[in-house]
């Protein structure tokens, strides 16, 4: 009698709905605290409609995950919902202080991003198919980077990053990071051994042969050149970090980290001494309290006010609705971290950073659990992009590094970043489902089937099969 091992019971969706309730409570609670912090009573206008429609959309996405990805990691989706809800609450708070209306557009963008999330989960049934589009993803990424240089492009704050279509603006570089992650993962998984072992060894560092590394270097240099020409150095740093990190994951050689560090230092030194826009950013970073820089147009006023706001927040913050985030330029987007630090304090932003840490670590866990090289590289690349973007943004606001124009994932106002980050979460959920799904066990062969297998093996041996040893042992494999 054949023996069948039953598949593992589906787990993870009940913990997910529990975490979703907690994530929803965090977002709704922050929204209500902002309302009461502004000395209002009762409930905010359209409170039931907004909360009800949002809960219905989130629950629909949960049901889609339950139906299509029952083995997916149950933590990824709730973490993203919690961060997105906190971002909506803070943007609403900044609107109340600055007399703007960014929260309404961000709410609509969130609904659209969740629709794209659902479409991605629905369409990408097998993420391994993306490996077949290696060169297509490279071309698409380069085209997206070139779009702001076309007549559709527009310049904002000295950088040409956006395109305007039908009265709406979009930042193509946000989507390009997914395209380049797919390209690097697909190329490196095929050339991993050549990159790690085939080249000469110089000064203890194994260097790959030119024909193996040249396509990756050309792709990296091309996107770097375009981004430097567009004066988008934050995204350039993000792509370079993605390039080095995925090379290290693919080859498992620490030498690539050393090479990446040297190239980073050299590139930063060259750009900071030759490009006036970056020189100004470095001057602000080194001495933001210089009176000349503080009073200059595009000077250090934004950075200094952000530092004052974070300092006034102290350990526990002034409370939601009790601070002055409107004194900082772009408090709803580039400097939303400073807004949270002022009203939630060090403890509050520490909790937000813990959510980010949990989200990124679960993404890296997807990479560890993946059973194929492409999945490992793609999951690690997408997770690293989220983590590095958080570091670049928060590091710029807190003066760890010079300020850049990137958006803090899920928190900051901006449809391009929000849409792209929700697509990343959808891909990680799809890869997590594939990695955690148990292999369906086959029944053991019967006595008659074993006899047939032995007969086939002996027949191949008699015909002069060069792999006779493997043929004789094949009977043990169902």
N, C-alpha and C positions, 0 to 999 in steps of 0.2 A: 504494500500500500504506500502510495506517495505521501510525503509530508509537506504541508504548506505552512510557512511561517506567516501569521497574520500581520498586516501592516500596522505601524504605530498609530495609535489613536490621535486624531487631530487635537492639537492643543494650541493655546495662545490667544484665541479670540475672546474668551471671557476675561482674561487679564487685560486685553486691549480695551474692551468696553468699559472696564473699571477705571483704567487710566484715562480714557477719554472723558469720563465724567469728572475726574479730578482736573484734567486740563481745561475742560469747559468752565468749571467752577473758578479756576484761576483767572481766565479771561473775563468772564462775566463779573466776578468779584472786583477785579481791577477797574472795569468800566463803571461799576456802581460806586466804588470808593472815589474815583475821580469826580463823579457827579456830586457826591456829598461833600468832598473836599473843597468844592467851589461854592460852599454854603447854600446848596440847593436842598430841597426836601422832596419826598416822594420818589417816584421813579423817573428816569430820563425819558424824553419824548420817544415814542415808537419803541420803547424798551421790549415789550412783548413780541412785536413783529420782528425786530432785528434778531433777538435771541432765539425765537422760534424758528425763523427761516435758517439761521446759521446752524442750529442743532439738527434740523432736518437734513441739510446738505451734508453735514459731517456724518450723521448716522447712515445716510445713503452710501457714502464712501466706505464706511465700516462694513456695511452689508456686501458691497462689491468685493472688498478684500476677503471677507469671510467666504464668499462664493468662489472666487478665482484664486486666492492665495491663502488657503487655510493654514499652511505651515509657516507663514511669514512671521518675522520678528514682531512681537506685539508692542514694542516700545517706540519704534520709529515714528509711526503716525501720531500717537498722542504727544510726543515731544514737539513735533512740528506744530501741532494745533495749539499747544500751550504758548509757544513763542509767538505764533501769529496773533493769538488773542491778546497777549501783553502788548504787542506792537500796536494793534488797533486802539487799545485803551490809551496808550501814551500819545499817539497821534491825535486822538480826540482831545486829550488834555492840552496839547500844544495849540491846537486850533482854538480852544477856549481862551487861551492867554494871548495869542497873536491875532485873533479875529480872522482866521483863515478857514478853509473848508477842505482840508486834505483827507479827513477821516472818511468822508462819503466816497471819494474816489478809491481809497484804499480798500474799503469794504467791498466795493464792486469788483476791484481787482482780485481780492481774495476769493470771491465766488468764482470768478473766471479761472483763477489758478487751480482751484479744487476741481473744476470741470476738466481742465487739462490733465490734472493728476489722475482722474478717473479714466480718461481716454487713454492715457499711457498704460495704466494697469490693464485696461481692456485689450489694447492692441499688441503690446509687447508680450506675447505669450511665451516666447522663447528668446531670452536676451542674447543667446549665442548667435542668433541670426545677424546681430549687429556686427559681428566679426567679419562678415562677408562684405560690409560696406566700408572697409578700411580707407581706401583712397577717396571714396565718395565723401566720407566724413571729413577728410583733410581738405578737400576742395570746398566743401560747404563752410568749414570753419574759416578758411582764408577769405571766401566771398563775404561772409558776415563781417569780418574785420574791415574789409574794404568799403563796405556800404556807407559808413559815415563820410568817406572821402568823395562820394558821389553827390550829384545835385540834391539828393534827398537829405544829406547830412546837415547838421546844425551845430554851432559852437556854443558851449556853455561854460562859463568860468575858466576860459582859456583853453579848454579841451574840446576836441571835435569827436564826440562819442555817440551822438544820438542821430537818429533819422526821424523825420516827421512825415507821416502818411495819414491823410484824411483828418488832420487836426490832432492826431495822437502821436506821441513820441515813443521811441523804443530804442533800447541800447543793445545792439546786436552782439557785442562782445560777451554778454551774459550767456547767450545760447551757444556761442562759439566754444565756451569752455567745455561743454558736454561733447561737442564734435571732436575737439582735440583729445579729450580723455578717451573716447572710443578709438580714435586713430592710434594713439600711443599704446593702448592696451592691445589692439589687434596686431600692431607691428612688433611690439616687444615680445609678445608670446610666441611669435614665429622665429624671431632672431635672438631669443634669450641666451641660448647656449653659445652662439657665435659672439655675442656681446660680452659674455662672461669668460669664455675660455679660448677663443680663437685668435686673439690678437697678441702682439708682443708685450713683454713685461719691461717697463722702464721705471727705475728707481723704486721697485717694489710695487708698482701700480700696473695692473693689467689694463692695457688699452686695446679697444676693439679695432679690427681692420676697417679701413675707410669705407669699403663698399657696404659694410653692415651698418655703420653708424651714420653714414652720409645722408640718407633720406630723413632721418629723425632730426639731424642738425639743420638741414635745409628748411624743414617745416618749422622748427623752433626759430631760426634766424628770420624767416619770412614774417612770422607773426610778431616777433619782437620789433622788426623794422617798421611794420605798419603801425604798431602801437606807439612806438617812439615818435613817429611822424605825426600821429594824432595827439601826442602829448598825454597819453593815458598810461602813466607809469605804474599806477596801482594794479591795473590788469596785467601789464607786462610782468611785474613781479609775481603775480598770481600764476601766470602761465609758466614762467621759469621755474617756480617752485614745484608745480605739477610735473614738469618735464624731469627734474632731478629726482623727485620722490618716486615716480614710476620707474625710472631707470634703476634706482636702488632696490625697489621691490622686485623687479624682474631679474636682476643679476645677483642680488644679495651681496654686493661688494660695497664696503664702506668707502672705498676709494672714490666712488661717484659722488658721495656727499662732500668729500674734501674738494674734488674738482668743482662741484657746484658752488661751494663756499668761496673758492678763489675767483670763479667767474662772476659771482655776485659782487664781491668787493671791488673787483676791477671794473665791472660795468657801472656800479653805483658811483665810483670815483670819476670815471670818464664823463658820465651824464651830468653829475653834479658840478663839474667844472666847465662844461661846454654849453649846457642848455640853460638859458636864463630863467625859464619857468621853474625848473627844478632847483636852481640856485636859490631862488626866493624861498622855496619850501624848506630847504636845508637851513637857511638863515633864520627862518621862523622857528624851526625845530631847536636850533642851538641857543637862541636868545629871544624868546617871544616877548619878554618884558622890555625890550629896547623901545624907547619912546618913538623913535622914527618908524620902526616897523609896526608898532601898535596903531599909529595914526595914519599909516599909508593905506591907499586903496588896495584891497585884497591882501592886507597885512595880517598881523598876528592877533587882531581883535577877537576873531572867532575862537582861536585856541585859548587865549587868556580867559575869556568869559567862560569857556567850557571848564577850564581848570578851577576857576572860582566857584562855579556851580557845583562841581564834584566835591570841592573842599567844604562848601556850606552844607552839603548833605550829611557829612560826618558818618557815623556808624550805622544809624538807623534811618536817616533821611528826614526830610521835612514832612513827608506824607504826600500821598497822591493828591494833586490839586492844590498843594500848599507852597509850591516852589515858584521860581521865575524862569522857566525854560525858554520863554520868548526872548530873553536877553541874548541868547546865542543864535547866530545865524544857522539856518538849516537844522534846527533842533528836532525836527520831525524826520530827518533823513540821515545826513552824514553824522550829526552829533546827537543822535537819539540815545546813545549810551550815556552821554553826559546828563541828559534829561532824566534817565532812570537813576543815575547815581545821586542826583540832587534830591529826588523825591523818595527813593527807596534806600539810599545809603549804601554803605559797603556791604552790609548783609544782603540787601536786596539784589544788587548786581552780582554778588557772589552766588546767590541762588540761580540767577539767570545763566551765569557761566557754567554752573553744574548741569543745567539742562542741556546746554550746548555740548558739554563734555560727554554726557550720557548719549546724546544723539550721535556724535562722531564716533564714540567707542563702539556703539552698536553697529554702525556702518563698517568699522574695521573688523568687527566680529563676523559680519557677512563675508568679508574677504577671506578670513581664516577658515570659515566653514565651506566655502565654495570648493567644488570638486574638479574644476577645470581652471587652467591658467588664465584664460581670458577673463573669467568671472572674478578671480582674485585680483587681477590688475585693475579691472574696471571699477570694482567696488572700493578698492583702496584709493584709486585716483579720485573718484567722486567724493569719498569721505574726506580725503585730504584737502580737496578744494574748499569744502565747507569750513574745515578747521583753519586753514591758512587765511581764508577771507576774514574770519573772525579775528584772527591775530592782527592782520594788517589794519583793519578798521579800528579795533580797540587800542592797538599800539599807537596809531596816529592820534587818537583823541587824548590818550594819557601821556603822550610825548615819549613813548618808548622808541618809536621810529618816526620819520617825517610823515606828515599828514597826506593821505591819498583820498581819492574820490569814490571809493567803493562803498557799497551799502551793506549794513549788517544783516546777515541772512534772517528772513522772516520778521524782523523787528522794524526795520527802516521802511520809510515810504518809497515806493517804486515798483511799477508793474513788471519791468523786465526781470529784475532780480527775483521777485516773488514767484513769477511764473517758472523761471529756470530752477529755482530751489525746490519747488513742488514736483517738478519732473524728475529731479534727482532722487527725491524721496520715493517716488513711484518706481523708479528703476531699482533702487535698493530693496524695496519690498518685493519686487519680482525676483530678484536674485536671491534674496533671503528665503523665499518660498522654495525655490529650486534647490538651494543648498540644504535646507532643513527637512525636505521631504524624504521619507524613507524609501529606499529602493524596494520595489515590489519583488518579493522572494519567489523564485520559481520552484515548482515541485521537483523533488529528487527523481532521477531517471529510474524506471523500472528495470527488472532483470532482462526483459526482452530488449529494451532500449540500449542497455549496456552491451548486450551481445551484438547488436547491430553496430554500435560504435566501435567495438573491438574488431569486428569484421571489416569495417571501412578502413580502420587504421592499418590492419594487416595487409589489406589490398593496396594501400598506398605505399607501404614499405616494399612489397613485392614488385611494384612498378618502378622502384628506384628513387623514391622520394628522398631528397637530400636532408630533410628534417625528420628522420625516422624517430629520433628520441622524443621529439615533441608530439609526434603522431601517436606513439605508444602511451604517452601519459595523458592524452586528450580525453581518455575515457573517464577521468575523474571529474571533468568539468561539464556541468549540465548544459 
